[in-house]
Amino acid sequence: MPNPSAAMLVIGDEIPSGRTRDSNMYHLANELNRHGVDLKEVRVVSDDKDAIVAAVKHLSASFDVVFTSGGIGPTHDDITADSVAEAFELPIDVRDDARALLVKHWESRGVELTEARMRMARIPDGATLIENPVSIAPGFTVANVHVMAGVPAVFEAMVASVLPTITGGQPLMSQTLRIERGEGEIAGPLGALAKEYPDLSIGSYPYQQNGVFGANIVIRGTDGAQIDAAMTKLSDLFPA
């Protein structure tokens, strides 16, 4: 049985503009590999409600589980919660359980409870809250979509909260072989190897270093024995 499939939706003008380098995708991919969930697609959208709604609808219908990052803070451009609610045709408003979390947290620190801060308690009807041990403001889950913060420390904490609720499959393993030959030279044998092991993912990632062309060949899969066998054949084809 194949592993469950996943997609990630990265939301925020700062990502496509180049202002911020996203690290959440790297973290999520590694965590899902260990959990036995295959991350199949990553999409980046700006703070555009129509684009977010369309992406959520498509990804939710196409994959077993979807993770979003970004856009659930207190500012005017944090529109993810409203967009997800619209995608699932759900009403959204400040919810008592989310509000109670924020009130307790901020009052204990003497922080003013502004209208902007209360925006982070706006949750679509029927959603399940995602715990946030870092800054308290929760994420939420609607259907198969997990809506999480964009701040890396908070995102990582929310991923840790969500993963135990997801049934995974076989952890993804990988091995890498560095071959100091151009891709044009190794393409034929590599293609034959891929046909021989259709259950494995065999990727070629070229590099150029000190005038030498080469490629890192990465073999991924859930069957360690097959990976070992394919790697042995690859090493025999291209000895160091």
C-alpha positions in Angstrom: 0.0 0.0 0.0 1.5 3.4 -1.0 2.2 6.0 1.7 -0.3 8.8 2.2 0.3 11.8 0.0 0.8 15.4 1.2 1.0 18.9 -0.2 2.2 22.2 1.3 0.9 25.6 0.7 3.3 28.5 1.6 1.4 31.8 2.0 2.7 35.3 2.1 4.0 38.1 -0.1 7.5 37.9 1.5 8.2 34.5 0.0 7.7 35.1 -3.8 9.1 38.6 -3.4 12.4 37.1 -2.2 12.4 39.0 1.0 12.2 35.9 3.2 13.8 32.5 2.5 11.4 29.7 3.5 12.7 27.0 5.8 9.4 25.5 6.7 9.2 23.3 3.6 12.6 21.8 4.4 11.6 21.0 7.9 8.2 19.6 6.9 9.6 17.4 4.2 12.1 15.8 6.6 9.4 15.2 9.3 7.0 13.7 6.8 9.8 11.4 5.4 10.3 10.0 8.9 6.5 9.7 9.4 5.9 7.8 6.2 4.0 10.5 4.4 5.1 11.5 0.9 5.3 15.3 0.2 4.2 15.5 -3.4 3.7 19.2 -4.1 4.7 22.5 -2.6 2.9 25.6 -3.8 3.7 29.3 -3.0 1.1 32.0 -3.2 1.0 35.7 -2.2 -1.4 37.3 0.2 -4.2 37.1 -2.4 -7.5 35.7 -1.1 -8.7 34.2 -4.4 -5.4 32.5 -5.0 -5.4 31.0 -1.5 -8.9 29.8 -1.8 -8.3 28.2 -5.2 -5.1 26.5 -4.0 -6.7 25.1 -0.8 -9.6 23.7 -2.8 -7.3 22.0 -5.3 -4.7 20.7 -2.9 -7.4 19.4 -0.5 -9.1 17.5 -3.3 -5.8 16.1 -4.7 -3.9 14.9 -1.7 -4.5 13.0 1.5 -3.3 15.8 3.8 -2.4 19.5 3.3 -0.2 21.8 5.4 -0.3 25.6 5.1 2.2 28.0 6.6 1.8 31.7 7.0 -0.9 34.3 7.3 -2.6 33.6 10.6 -1.2 36.5 12.6 -2.8 39.8 13.8 -2.1 42.1 10.9 -4.4 43.2 8.0 -2.5 41.0 5.5 -3.0 37.8 7.6 -5.9 36.5 5.5 -5.3 32.7 5.6 -8.0 31.9 8.2 -10.7 33.7 6.2 -9.5 32.2 3.0 -9.6 28.6 4.3 -13.0 29.3 5.8 -14.2 30.5 2.4 -12.7 27.5 0.6 -14.8 25.2 2.8 -17.8 27.5 2.8 -17.6 27.8 6.6 -18.5 30.9 8.8 -15.6 32.3 10.8 -15.5 34.4 14.0 -13.6 34.7 17.3 -14.1 31.4 19.0 -14.4 31.0 22.8 -11.8 28.2 23.2 -9.2 30.1 21.1 -10.0 33.4 22.8 -9.6 31.8 26.3 -6.1 30.6 25.4 -5.0 34.1 24.2 -6.6 35.9 27.2 -5.0 33.7 29.8 -1.6 34.0 28.0 -1.6 37.8 27.6 -3.2 38.7 30.9 -0.5 36.7 32.7 2.0 38.9 31.0 0.2 42.2 31.4 -0.3 42.5 27.6 -3.1 44.6 26.3 -5.9 42.6 24.6 -6.2 44.6 21.4 -8.7 43.9 18.6 -5.7 43.0 16.4 -4.6 40.3 18.8 -8.1 38.9 19.0 -7.9 38.3 15.2 -5.8 35.3 16.1 -8.8 33.7 17.8 -10.9 33.8 14.6 -11.4 30.1 13.8 -13.7 28.5 11.2 -16.8 26.7 12.6 -16.1 23.1 13.3 -12.3 23.4 13.0 -10.0 21.6 15.5 -7.4 23.7 17.2 -3.7 23.0 16.7 -1.6 23.5 19.8 1.0 26.2 19.8 3.3 25.8 22.9 5.6 28.6 21.6 3.3 31.7 21.4 -0.1 30.2 22.3 -2.1 31.5 19.3 -3.4 28.3 17.8 -3.5 26.9 14.3 -6.5 24.9 13.2 -7.5 21.9 11.1 -10.4 21.8 8.7 -11.1 18.5 6.9 -7.6 17.4 5.7 -6.0 20.9 5.8 -3.8 21.9 8.7 -3.4 25.6 8.9 -0.2 26.8 10.7 1.9 29.8 11.4 4.8 30.9 9.2 7.3 31.7 11.9 9.6 28.7 11.8 9.8 28.0 15.5 6.0 28.1 15.8 5.5 26.1 12.5 7.8 23.4 13.8 6.0 23.2 17.1 2.6 22.9 15.3 4.0 20.2 13.0 5.0 18.2 16.1 1.4 18.7 17.4 -0.2 17.5 14.2 1.9 14.6 13.1 0.8 12.1 15.8 -2.8 12.6 14.5 -1.8 11.5 11.0 -1.5 7.8 10.1 1.7 7.4 8.2 3.2 4.6 6.2 6.7 3.4 5.7 9.5 5.9 6.4 11.3 7.1 3.3 15.0 6.1 3.2 17.7 7.4 0.8 21.3 6.8 -0.2 23.5 9.0 -2.3 26.4 8.2 -4.7 28.6 11.0 -6.0 29.7 10.3 -9.6 32.3 12.5 -11.3 31.0 12.2 -14.8 28.6 14.4 -16.8 24.9 13.6 -16.9 25.1 12.9 -20.6 27.5 10.0 -19.9 25.4 8.4 -17.1 21.9 9.1 -18.4 21.5 5.8 -20.3 22.6 3.4 -17.5 20.7 5.5 -15.0 17.5 5.2 -17.0 17.9 1.5 -17.3 18.4 1.2 -13.5 15.2 3.3 -12.9 13.2 0.9 -15.1 14.7 -2.1 -13.2 13.5 -0.6 -9.9 10.2 1.1 -10.6 9.3 1.3 -6.9 12.3 3.5 -6.2 12.8 7.2 -6.9 16.2 7.7 -8.6 17.2 11.4 -9.0 20.3 12.9 -10.7 21.5 16.3 -9.3 24.4 17.7 -11.3 27.2 19.9 -10.0 30.4 21.6 -11.3 33.3 21.9 -9.0 36.9 22.9 -9.8 36.3 22.4 -13.5 34.9 18.8 -13.0 31.3 17.9 -13.9 29.5 15.3 -11.9 26.2 14.3 -10.4 24.9 13.2 -7.0 22.6 10.3 -7.6 20.0 10.0 -4.9 18.0 6.7 -4.5 14.9 7.0 -2.3 12.3 4.5 -1.3 10.7 2.6 1.5 12.4 -0.8 0.8 15.9 -0.7 2.3 16.9 -4.0 0.5 15.9 -2.6 -2.9 17.8 0.6 -2.2 20.9 -1.4 -1.2 20.7 -3.6 -4.4 20.2 -0.6 -6.7 23.1 1.3 -5.1 25.4 -1.7 -5.5 24.6 -1.9 -9.2 25.1 1.8 -9.6 28.5 1.6 -7.8 29.5 -1.3 -10.2 28.5 0.7 -13.2 30.4 3.8 -12.1 33.3 2.7 -9.8 35.1 5.5 -8.0 
